[in-house]
Amino acid sequence: MPTENQELKQFKDLLIKLTEPNESEKEILNLYLEQYGLNLFDHLYLVDLSLPILEKLDAIRILITARKEELQ
């Protein structure tokens, strides 16, 4: 069973792969991930990244929310 730190690392790696940020955006995204962790999607309105990255993050949030609703 993965620990919270392992889950967060996997989450970070996956978000970076999916959003394809440039190096400076990657650093900023990592800072937000360290600050908000797995709850990043609850704080997207506070995240200051480029619009394409924010749109990708929002799309991921929508997919996760829809999947959670399906499972309930």
Protein Blocks (a to p, Z undefined) as FASTA:
>chain_A
ZZfklmmmmmmmmmmmmnopafklmmmmmmmmmmnmmmlmmmmmmpccdfklmmmmmmmm
mmmmmmmmmmZZ
